[in-house]
Amino acid sequence: MELFDKFFTKFSYKFDKGYPDMGNPTDVALLESLISEAVGYKFKLNEKVLNWGDLTSDSRKLIRLTVIDDKIKSSTPFKLEDGREEVLTYIDDSYSDLFANQKVDDIKSILGSKTNTTPLFKDSQGNKISLRDMTKTPDLGGSGKSKVDSSERQEMGLIEAIKTFPNKPFTLVGANGEKIENVTGARKMPNPPEGEAYTDVVVETTQGDVNLSAKGTSSPSIAGGGLKMASNLGPEVEEFIQDFYEDAYDYYKDIFDANSDLTYDTNLYKTNFFKDVSRAVPQNIMRTILVGIERFGGPVDGYYIGPMTVESEIKGDELILNGDIISVDKFLKDYPTIYAHIKKRSGDYYFTDRTKPIPANPDIVVPIIFAKSPTGGQAQSRFGMNFKPRNKENII
């Protein structure tokens, strides 16, 4: 304990509370960085835990059951959530046939209602191991990285660069020359109960907060939150969404009817008829969509668009970044058109005539279009927005 006391005493000034708040992504990222420097290798606190859905939620994931069996047969170690790498065996040798041959129903009957916590394996010491005890490594569908290390790496890098600037206030300068004056700090915007926040990084200044949405350079999505958030941005946006979904349904229904071999029980996963569709967002609602509302972590004042690894250079009282800072006004000028799209989710999907109210706004009822099963109500279509259409031939 004395060693840890000395460590946290030395670096306490770096944390707003004087200690790392493990519920604060910024503090977690900073703590990981400090520990990595101390131990000499990349240290991560939060890699993803393996769960039943990672192995079976759609037909393409079933191969991961066979991967598990192959690793057990070849004595290849699994990474566990307690930091160990262990060769595992089955609790019951008969399980090998179930995993090797992807007998999902039989495995599920063993797991019962506790799909993630019922032990199926044991380590070399005989300790029982469940899916929850195992890390979702790349061979089992993981990225090998935590959320902080991947999707939030850019945000954490930007916050860390701002927080560690030696003299405050200072001027934050984008690679494009756009500036934010009198900066005193930065923090992560917490996600609202309904989903991900519009704002990623709150830049603190002597004149008030500046809300930035952080994006990568590779076909970045915009106005995150999908159908749930977009459907709550006012009547004009609601009307656009309903018209788009109804027209998309008509578009896909024409294709469905033109292929007489297709039925409502046909799994469309292997067909190539149903391409994603896009539609240009009307000019009169673009600002509303880009800015968002307070309920969903807005309004956004601007965008930070750059590499996922944030690099910075100090020149006097300026911190110059390797990504662009773009105000909403400039964004609207630079990108006069953005596109909404409806795309298919991964895995099995079936055409359906059913409709469904949006949970976050039940006044809006839209066609499901694609469902996860012939009789189920879970939609396999997803709404989003981007700078470019997902398919130039399918702008409806």
N, C-alpha and C positions, 0 to 999 in steps of 0.2 A: 504493500500500500504506500510505503514511503516513496517508492520510485514514481508511482502515479501522481502522488501529491506534488512532487517536485516538477513533474512534466506539466501538470495543469497550472501550477503556480507560475511557471516560466512563460506560459502562453495564454494566461487568462485574459490579458489585455486585448487579445485578438477577437474575443467573443463579447457580444453586446451585454450579456448577462454576467460576464466574468467566468463563465464555464460553458461548455458545449450543450446546447439545447438539442436533444436527439429528435425532437419533433420538428426542428427547423432544418430544411434541406441545406441552407447555406452553412450552418454550423457543422452539419454532418460532412459536407464536402471539405470544409476547412480542416476538420479533425482528421479525415482520411489523408489529406495532403500532408499534414504535420507528422502523422504516424508513418506514412510512406517514406518521408525524408529521413526519419529517425531509424527505421529498420532497413532501409536500402532497397525496398521493392514496392511495387504497386499494391497498396493495402486497400481493400474494399470491405465495407460493413454490410452492404445490403444486396447481395446477389439474389436472383429470383428463386423461390422454392418451387420444386416440381409438384404438380398436382394432377389429379385424374383427367381433367379437361385437356391438359397438355398432351395426353396420350390418345384421347378418344373423341374429342369434340367434333372432329370431322374425319372423313375416311382417309384423307392423306396423312393424318397423324398416327394411324394404326401401325405404321412401320416402326414407330418408336417402341412399341411393345416387343417387336422382334429384336431391335437394337439392345434392349435391356437383356434379353435372353442371350444374345451373342456375347455381351460383355461378361455375363455371369459364367458362360461356358468357357470363355477364353481367359478368365481370371483377370480381366481388366478392371482397375479400381474405379469406383464411383466417388464423386466429390460429395461430401456430406455438409449439412448446414452448420455443424459444430467445428468446421475447419479441417476435418480429417479427410484423407483419401483412403478408401477401404475397398478391398475385394469382398463382394457380397455373394451369398448363396441364398437359395430359396428356403423358407421355413419348411415347406413341403415339396419334395422333389417332383410331385405331379404338376406343380405350377409351371414347370418348364414347357410342357406341351401347350398350356394355355397361352403363354406369352409368345412362344415361337410361332404359333398358328393363329395368333390374334383373336382368340376366343373371348371377345369382350364381355358377352353376357355371363359366361362362367366366372370370369374374374370379378365382375360386378356382384355376383351372388355371394362371393367370398367376402368382399369388402362391405357389403350391406350399405347402410346409410352413412357410415363413416368412411367414405371413399379415400380420404387423404390421411387418415390416422390409423387405419387397421394395418398392422404389420404383415408384410408379405415376405420380407427378407431378414437375414441376420448377418452380422459382421463376423470377423474371425474370432472374436471373444464370445460370440453367442448372443450379443445384444440384439434385440428385435428392432427392425428398421421399417418405417412406413414411408410412403411417398413424401410426406411433409418433412421427413428428416433428410431428404435428398435435394441437391442443388440442380436447377434446370440448366445443365451445361449445353454447349452448342450441338452435340450429337443427339440431344433430346429436345431440340427446338429452341434453346436459349441463345442469347447473344454472347454469353460469357461476361456480360457487363451488367452493372446495376443501372437503374434508371438515372441516378445522379451521374454515372460515368458515361451514359449514352445520350438519351433524349434531353437531359437537363445539363449536359456538360457545358454547352455554350452559355446558358444562363448563369451557372455557377462561376464560370470563368470571368464573365463580365462583372458580376458582383464582387468577386475577389479582387479584380484589378482596381475597381473603384474604391473598395474599402481599405486597401493597403496603400493608396496614394499618400505620400508623406505629409503634404501640406494642404489644408482645406480652409476655405473653399477653393476649388480649381475649375478649369474648363475641360469638359469632355468633348473630344473631337473625333468624328467619324472619319473613315478613310476617304469619304467623299467631301470632306471639309465642313459638313454641317456640325454645329456646336450646341452643347447644352452648358450654359454658364452657371457659375456659383454652386458647383456640386459639393455636397458635404457627405454623402454616403449612398448606399444602395441596399435593397432587400428584395427577397423573393415575394411575389404576390401569392398569398395562400389560395388554394383552389376553393371555389364556392361549393356548397352541398350538391348542386346539380351537375357538376362536371369540371372540366379544366377551365382555368381563368383565361380571359382574353389577354390580360396583362401578364407578362412573365417577370419583368424586372421593374421595380419602382426605383427610379433615380431620385434621390433626395437633394433638394437645393434650398438655398436661403429664401427663394420665392415660392416654394411649395414643391410638391411631388410631380415628377414627369413619368407617366406610365408608358413603358416600351413593350411591344410584342417582339420577341426574339425569334428569328427565322434563319435557317440555313440557306445556302446558295443553290442547292439542288432541288428545283421544282418545289419551293416551299408552299405549304398550304396556308391559307389565311382564314381569319375569323373562325378559329377552332370551336369545337363544341358540337358540330354537326347539326342535325335536325332539332335537337332539344333546345339549343340556344337560339338558333336562327328563327325558330317559330315564335319566339317571345320578344322580338324586336319591333313590334308594331304592326298595324293592319296592312300597310303596303308590302312589307316583307312577307307577311302571312299569305297575302293574295298571290304573290310571286311563287311561293313554295307550292301552294295548292295547284296553281295552273301548271307548273313544271311537272309535278307528280302525275297529274291527270293526263297531260300530253305524253309523258314518258310511258305511262300505262298503255295508252292508245298505240304508241309506236311499237312497243313490245308485243301487244296483242295482235297487231297485223302480222308480225313475223311468226308468232305462235300459230295463228290460223292458217298461214300460208304453207305450213309444214304439217301435212296430214298425219304423219307418223308420231307426232308429239301429242301427249295427253297430259292431264293435270297430275298424273302419277309418274311422269317421265322425269328422271333425274337429269337435269340439264348440264351437269358438271362437265361432260365431255363434248358438248356441242360448241359450235363457234358462231352461232347465230346472234347471240345476245351481247353485243358490245356495250360498253359503258356509254352513257349519253351526257351531253353538256348543254348549257344554255348561258348566254351572256346575261350578266346581271344588269338590270336597267340603271341608268345613270342616277335617277332620283333616289335610289335606295343604297347606292354604293357606300356613301359616307356612314350611314346607319350601320351597315354590315361591318365595315372596317373598324369602327370605333367601339361598338358594343355598349352595354349599359352596366351600371354598378352591380346589379344583381349577379352578373356573370364576370366580375373582375374587370370591369371597364370603368370609365371610358379610356380608350387607348389614345395617347397623344402622338405616338409615332412608332416606327419600326426600327429594330436593329437587325440588319441582314448581312451576314458574313459567315466565315468558316466556323465550324463547330468548335475548333480550338481557338480560343480568344488570345490574341497577342497584343501587347501594348508597348508604347514607348513614351517616356517622360521627356518633355521639352519645356523647361521652365515651369510655369503654372498650368501647363496643358498635358492631358493624357490622351495620346493619339492611338486610336484603335485600328485593327485590321479589318473591321467591318463597317458598313455604312450606317449612319443614322439618318432616317428619313421621316420627316414630319408627315402627318396625315395629308395636309394640303399638297405637299410635294409628291407624296405617293399617288394621290388622285391625278396629278398632272403627268407623272411618269408612267402610270398604268391606267390609261383611260378605260380599259375594259378588264373586268375579272369574270370568271366563269364559275357557275355552280355546276355540280355534277352529281349524278346518281350512279353509283358503282355497285357491283356485286361483291358481297363478302366472300372470303375464301371458303372452300368446301362445297358440299352438296347444296343444290338449290332447285326449287320447283316453281313454275309459273302459277300464279293464283289470281283470282278475281276478288279476293277478300280485301277489305279496307280496315284501317285501324286508327283510333285517335292517338295523337301524340301525347305520351304520358305527362310531359311538362306543360302541355297546353291542350287539354282534352277538347277544346272548342274546334280544333283543327283535325279533320279526318282526311287521311290520304290513302291512296292505294298501297298495299304492301308490295305488290308487283312480284317479288321473289320471296318465297318462304323456305325455311330450313327443312321442312317436311311437307308432304302433300296435305296433311290435315292440321298441322301446327300453326300457331299464330305468331311465331318468331320470324321477323323479317330478315331476309338475307340481302336486302338492298340498303345502301348507306349514302347519306347526303354529305357533301363537302364543297369546298370552294378552293380555287387555285388561280394563279396568274394566267394559266393556259388551259385550254380545253383538254380533257383526258383523251378524246378521240376526235380529230378534226373532221372526220367524215360523219360524225354523229352529233352535230350541233343542231338541236331540234328547237 
